[in-house]
C-alpha cells in the first residue's frame, strides 16, 4: 500500500521525468509557450495537491494527462480566444521526423491540425503523438472507450479532409 509521502515522491519523480511531455501536451492546446507554461505549472500544482484522488499509482500517466487536458480546456474557456496558427505549430512533434520525411507533409499536417478544435487536436495528440492506448485516451478524457473511438475517428476524418489537396479538374478539348 502506498503511503501519501511515498505517493507524492513517486508523483514528483514522474512529473520531473515527463515535464517535456506534459508541457508539449499543454502547448498542443494553446499554441503559446507562456500559456503552456502557466497551464503546466497549474496542472502540476493540481496533481500534487490532489494526489489523494489518485486511486491507482499505475495509472499516474493518464491521471496527470487528464489534469493537463482539463486545465488547458479550462484555460481556453476562460480566455475565449482563438488559437492562432504560428510557425512553431507542432514543432515539438515534428522536429524528430523532419530529417526522415518531407517537410511539406509536416507543414500540411501542422496546418490541418490547427483547423481542428482543441478537443479534436488533443485527442489526436494523446493517441498518436503521446502514444497512449485508446483506453488511456478515454481515461484521460473521462469518456467511454466507444465514445473515444468514434470521436477519434471523426477527428481523423476531418484531419484527412483538411490534408487532401483539392483535385484539379482536367478538361480535354
FENHU-V842255 format. One record per backbone hydrogen bond with DSSP energy under -1.0 kcal/mol. NH is the residue of the N-H (numbers start at 1). CO is the residue of the C=O. Records with the same first field share a line. If there is no record, write none. Layout:
BEGIN
NH=CO  CO
END
This chain:
BEGIN
7=3
8=4
9=5
10=6
11=7
12=8
13=9
14=10
15=11
16=12
17=13
18=14
22=18
23=19
24=20
25=21
26=22
27=23
28=24
29=26
30=26
31=27
36=32
37=33
38=34
39=35
40=36
41=37
42=38
43=39
44=40
45=41
46=42
47=43
48=44
49=45
50=46
51=48
53=50
54=51
59=56
60=57
63=59
64=60
65=61
66=62
67=63
68=64
69=65
70=66
71=67
72=68
73=69
74=70
75=71
76=72
77=73
78=74
79=75
80=76
89=86
91=88
94=90
95=91
98=94
101=97
106=102
107=103
108=104
109=105
110=106
111=107
112=108
113=109
114=110
116=113
121=117
122=118
123=119
124=120
125=121
126=122
127=123
128=124
129=125
130=125
132=126
137=133
138=134
139=135
140=136
141=137
143=138
148=144
149=145
150=146
151=147
152=148
153=149
154=150
155=151
156=152
157=153
158=154
159=155
160=156
161=157
162=158
163=159
164=160
END
